[in-house]
Amino acid sequence: MDTQVTRVEASGLPIDFDRQKQVLRFVDGLTCAGSSFKKAGQMRNLLFDARDLDEEEPYYGAYRDICFDNDRQKFLDQDTRYDITAIRPGTINGEFKKTSGHFHGYIPGTSYTYPEVYEVLQGRAAFVMQKSTNNDKDEELRVDEVRIVVVERGQSIVIPPFYGHGSINIGDDMLLFSNLAIASCPLDYESVASRHGLAYFLVEADNADGFEAVPNPNYVGLPPATVVRPTENPALGITFGKPSYQSYVEDPKVFAYLSDPTTQLADIDSLTNPEN
């Protein structure tokens, strides 16, 4: 193998990272339905400080619907999808590069929004999670709680219902993380975009975490952000060091909470609860 190409071992899948081209390659029968890429200019409205922005600077990419053909029916049966996002390292005016951020829509017939599984495959991530139950209403967005979850390679988290979220690369390498989610889940980007980002911006800092959380002034009455480390729970398919794709195809029903979390809300919340 080319020395510039490395296997993404934590995925448990034949995925190679081309460091020279900064892209993923899917081999040995593993397929990817498509990819898209964003540049810094497309993130301008969401940045902490967009002065002197290089509009063409690469920012992040997304690879959708990654699967072996033999496993596809298991994903279709539960309307789930496995994707990977790749966020470039570095900062823009001190702010770490990130995804756009969004909220999930409501599960039909319930009063809960869809959960989602995130798994860090390479690098170091921080997931900003902001709880709101009125993002779908025509009124001032109310944020009740903010968790900043620091996740290392091989660790996974579950986004609980009602938490808007975004992903930040706080490491020195390309951040690669997967998601397991309901394919038909509606996504609300406007609630974040209309406020020029998530509730907090993560900027470089000389402290143990390596970042400072700066409140977004476009929100009203923000609670303080709490930095959290995740815990695991095999009953939810969350076992650190075991690839989420493998966990899913071994027993898809373990992840039934992605479309019906009602009986496992406490377990889902406990994975990133700052009181644990």
Protein Blocks (a to p, Z undefined) as FASTA:
>chain_A
ZZkbccdfknopacdddfklopacdeehiacfbdcdddfklmmmmpfblghiafklcfbd
cdehiadfklmmmmmmnopacddddddeddeehiacddebpaddddehiabdcddddddf
bdjddddddddfklmpccddddfbdcdddddehiacdddehiacddddfbfbdcdddddd
dfklccdfklmmmnopafbdcdddddfkopacdddfkbghiacdddddddddfknopagh
iafklmmmmommlmmmmmomklmmmmmmmmmgckZZ
